[in-house]
Amino acid sequence: MTSLQMKNKLIRSIQSVENPVILEDLYRLLHLEVEDMKKLEVPEHIKKSIRKGQKDIKEGRYFTNKQVNAEFDQWLKK
């Protein structure tokens, strides 16, 4: 879908909205400026957990989705 097609689709969708609360939310969303957006503050304990997870991945301490599903299937069979 091109940008123009997406814009036209959005315009049609907005025109069909009757709920004033949704319209207000859409208006605020469309008029946000990047500098007005609040920066997400990640607490230090979460940052620490993320760093630990990244280190675990680098050092090969992880399971793939396929491995976890296989283990889960085995557990269900018990």
MDAnalysis code that builds the backbone (N, CA, C; Angstrom):
import MDAnalysis as mda
import numpy as np

u = mda.Universe.empty(234, n_residues=78, atom_resindex=np.repeat(np.arange(78), 3), trajectory=True)
u.add_TopologyAttr("name", ["N", "CA", "C"] * 78)
u.add_TopologyAttr("resid", np.arange(1, 79))
u.add_TopologyAttr("resname", ["MET", "THR", "SER", "LEU", "GLN", "MET", "LYS", "ASN", "LYS", "LEU", "ILE", "ARG", "SER", "ILE", "GLN", "SER", "VAL", "GLU", "ASN", "PRO", "VAL", "ILE", "LEU", "GLU", "ASP", "LEU", "TYR", "ARG", "LEU", "LEU", "HIS", "LEU", "GLU", "VAL", "GLU", "ASP", "MET", "LYS", "LYS", "LEU", "GLU", "VAL", "PRO", "GLU", "HIS", "ILE", "LYS", "LYS", "SER", "ILE", "ARG", "LYS", "GLY", "GLN", "LYS", "ASP", "ILE", "LYS", "GLU", "GLY", "ARG", "TYR", "PHE", "THR", "ASN", "LYS", "GLN", "VAL", "ASN", "ALA", "GLU", "PHE", "ASP", "GLN", "TRP", "LEU", "LYS", "LYS"])
u.atoms.positions = np.array([
    [0.842, -1.170, 0.000],
    [0.000, 0.000, 0.000],
    [0.891, 1.239, 0.000],
    [0.611, 2.161, -0.895],
    [1.405, 3.391, -0.966],
    [0.991, 4.337, 0.156],
    [1.804, 5.342, 0.388],
    [1.480, 6.343, 1.409],
    [0.160, 7.042, 1.094],
    [-0.056, 7.363, -0.179],
    [-1.297, 8.034, -0.569],
    [-2.504, 7.132, -0.317],
    [-2.370, 5.857, -0.641],
    [-3.468, 4.925, -0.399],
    [-3.750, 4.798, 1.097],
    [-2.685, 4.749, 1.884],
    [-2.853, 4.642, 3.318],
    [-3.532, 5.892, 3.883],
    [-3.128, 7.066, 3.423],
    [-3.748, 8.313, 3.871],
    [-5.228, 8.334, 3.528],
    [-5.555, 7.939, 2.316],
    [-6.965, 7.932, 1.913],
    [-7.776, 6.940, 2.736],
    [-7.181, 5.802, 3.037],
    [-7.871, 4.803, 3.851],
    [-8.097, 5.342, 5.263],
    [-7.090, 6.006, 5.810],
    [-7.231, 6.614, 7.132],
    [-8.312, 7.688, 7.143],
    [-8.318, 8.517, 6.119],
    [-9.328, 9.584, 6.023],
    [-10.724, 8.981, 6.017],
    [-10.931, 7.943, 5.212],
    [-12.249, 7.287, 5.164],
    [-12.620, 6.691, 6.522],
    [-11.642, 6.089, 7.171],
    [-11.903, 5.495, 8.487],
    [-12.268, 6.565, 9.506],
    [-11.540, 7.654, 9.518],
    [-11.811, 8.737, 10.463],
    [-13.179, 9.348, 10.195],
    [-13.534, 9.499, 8.940],
    [-14.833, 10.072, 8.604],
    [-15.995, 9.218, 9.110],
    [-15.772, 7.946, 9.294],
    [-16.852, 7.068, 9.748],
    [-16.971, 7.015, 11.279],
    [-15.990, 7.571, 12.003],
    [-16.011, 7.537, 13.465],
    [-17.038, 8.545, 13.981],
    [-17.902, 8.073, 14.892],
    [-18.915, 8.942, 15.498],
    [-18.599, 9.246, 16.964],
    [-17.821, 8.396, 17.592],
    [-17.520, 8.530, 19.010],
    [-16.576, 9.707, 19.243],
    [-17.029, 10.741, 20.003],
    [-16.190, 11.924, 20.224],
    [-14.912, 11.622, 21.003],
    [-14.938, 10.625, 21.872],
    [-13.737, 10.276, 22.643],
    [-12.664, 9.728, 21.700],
    [-13.069, 8.869, 20.798],
    [-12.118, 8.318, 19.825],
    [-11.589, 9.425, 18.929],
    [-12.454, 10.327, 18.510],
    [-12.024, 11.446, 17.667],
    [-11.007, 12.329, 18.387],
    [-11.252, 12.594, 19.673],
    [-10.308, 13.399, 20.452],
    [-8.960, 12.687, 20.561],
    [-9.009, 11.371, 20.803],
    [-7.761, 10.606, 20.893],
    [-7.004, 10.633, 19.566],
    [-7.719, 10.467, 18.482],
    [-7.087, 10.515, 17.155],
    [-6.479, 11.884, 16.894],
    [-7.202, 12.925, 17.264],
    [-6.708, 14.289, 17.064],
    [-5.396, 14.491, 17.826],
    [-5.391, 14.073, 19.099],
    [-4.167, 14.223, 19.904],
    [-3.021, 13.420, 19.299],
    [-3.325, 12.213, 18.879],
    [-2.291, 11.367, 18.296],
    [-1.705, 11.991, 17.032],
    [-2.544, 12.537, 16.191],
    [-2.080, 13.103, 14.932],
    [-1.357, 14.432, 15.110],
    [-1.535, 15.066, 16.243],
    [-0.911, 16.371, 16.454],
    [0.250, 16.329, 17.442],
    [0.693, 15.150, 17.757],
    [1.855, 15.038, 18.641],
    [3.112, 15.450, 17.894],
    [3.929, 16.196, 18.533],
    [5.227, 16.551, 17.978],
    [6.255, 15.647, 18.651],
    [7.284, 15.302, 17.951],
    [8.292, 14.393, 18.489],
    [8.865, 14.930, 19.795],
    [9.128, 16.207, 19.858],
    [9.711, 16.773, 21.069],
    [8.733, 16.810, 22.225],
    [7.435, 16.695, 21.945],
    [6.427, 16.684, 22.996],
    [6.183, 15.291, 23.564],
    [6.653, 14.278, 22.857],
    [6.432, 12.914, 23.321],
    [7.263, 12.668, 24.571],
    [6.665, 11.992, 25.526],
    [7.374, 11.705, 26.766],
    [8.371, 10.576, 26.530],
    [9.545, 10.778, 27.062],
    [10.582, 9.763, 26.955],
    [10.260, 8.664, 27.963],
    [10.347, 7.435, 27.511],
    [10.119, 6.298, 28.386],
    [11.290, 6.156, 29.341],
    [10.989, 6.211, 30.607],
    [12.022, 6.043, 31.622],
    [12.013, 4.590, 32.079],
    [13.094, 3.893, 31.783],
    [13.203, 2.488, 32.163],
    [13.927, 2.420, 33.508],
    [13.281, 1.800, 34.502],
    [13.932, 1.691, 35.822],
    [15.235, 0.900, 35.738],
    [16.145, 1.207, 36.638],
    [17.472, 0.594, 36.613],
    [17.408, -0.922, 36.756],
    [16.503, -1.446, 37.574],
    [16.440, -2.905, 37.750],
    [16.001, -3.594, 36.453],
    [15.212, -2.917, 35.636],
    [14.807, -3.469, 34.346],
    [15.995, -3.423, 33.383],
    [16.733, -2.304, 33.390],
    [17.926, -2.192, 32.544],
    [18.923, -3.287, 32.882],
    [19.080, -3.576, 34.179],
    [20.000, -4.617, 34.618],
    [19.552, -5.975, 34.084],
    [18.263, -6.247, 34.142],
    [17.736, -7.519, 33.627],
    [17.947, -7.637, 32.121],
    [17.769, -6.527, 31.416],
    [17.970, -6.524, 29.961],
    [19.431, -6.814, 29.635],
    [20.337, -6.159, 30.350],
    [21.772, -6.390, 30.116],
    [22.144, -7.846, 30.404],
    [21.582, -8.417, 31.468],
    [21.845, -9.823, 31.800],
    [21.334, -10.727, 30.683],
    [20.139, -10.446, 30.184],
    [19.584, -11.234, 29.090],
    [20.429, -11.146, 27.828],
    [20.903, -9.958, 27.522],
    [21.756, -9.774, 26.341],
    [23.062, -10.557, 26.498],
    [23.623, -10.547, 27.715],
    [24.855, -11.298, 27.970],
    [24.583, -12.798, 27.829],
    [23.454, -13.270, 28.372],
    [23.091, -14.686, 28.252],
    [22.998, -15.099, 26.786],
    [22.389, -14.272, 25.970],
    [22.252, -14.583, 24.544],
    [23.622, -14.663, 23.881],
    [24.474, -13.682, 24.161],
    [25.816, -13.680, 23.574],
    [26.610, -14.922, 23.958],
    [26.366, -15.424, 25.171],
    [27.112, -16.572, 25.669],
    [26.386, -17.889, 25.418],
    [25.317, -17.838, 24.625],
    [24.628, -19.060, 24.210],
    [23.692, -19.660, 25.238],
    [23.366, -18.926, 26.281],
    [22.467, -19.442, 27.310],
    [21.024, -19.029, 27.005],
    [20.445, -19.749, 26.059],
    [19.054, -19.481, 25.702],
    [18.481, -20.714, 25.016],
    [17.150, -20.746, 24.902],
    [16.451, -21.804, 24.192],
    [15.699, -21.175, 23.029],
    [15.654, -21.898, 21.918],
    [14.861, -21.420, 20.783],
    [13.392, -21.728, 21.057],
    [12.531, -21.092, 20.317],
    [11.100, -21.342, 20.447],
    [10.797, -22.811, 20.153],
    [11.477, -23.361, 19.175],
    [11.290, -24.767, 18.795],
    [11.665, -25.690, 19.968],
    [12.786, -25.387, 20.640],
    [13.217, -26.196, 21.776],
    [12.206, -26.123, 22.925],
    [11.725, -24.944, 23.211],
    [10.761, -24.768, 24.300],
    [9.460, -25.495, 23.979],
    [9.003, -25.396, 22.733],
    [7.779, -26.102, 22.348],
    [7.939, -27.608, 22.490],
    [9.108, -28.143, 22.129],
    [9.365, -29.575, 22.253],
    [9.350, -29.992, 23.727],
    [9.989, -29.213, 24.569],
    [9.989, -29.511, 26.013],
    [8.568, -29.442, 26.571],
    [7.822, -28.458, 26.155],
    [6.453, -28.286, 26.621],
    [5.599, -29.478, 26.186],
    [5.769, -29.922, 24.947],
    [5.026, -31.082, 24.448],
    [5.360, -32.322, 25.263],
    [6.642, -32.518, 25.593],
    [7.044, -33.657, 26.417],
    [6.416, -33.571, 27.807],
    [6.386, -32.391, 28.372],
    [5.812, -32.184, 29.693],
    [4.320, -32.507, 29.683],
    [3.620, -32.122, 28.616],
    [2.202, -32.392, 28.527],
    [1.898, -33.879, 28.416],
    [2.821, -34.645, 27.841],
    [2.609, -36.082, 27.651],
    [2.750, -36.857, 28.970],
    [3.381, -36.260, 29.961],
    [3.595, -36.949, 31.259],
    [2.304, -37.034, 32.043],
])
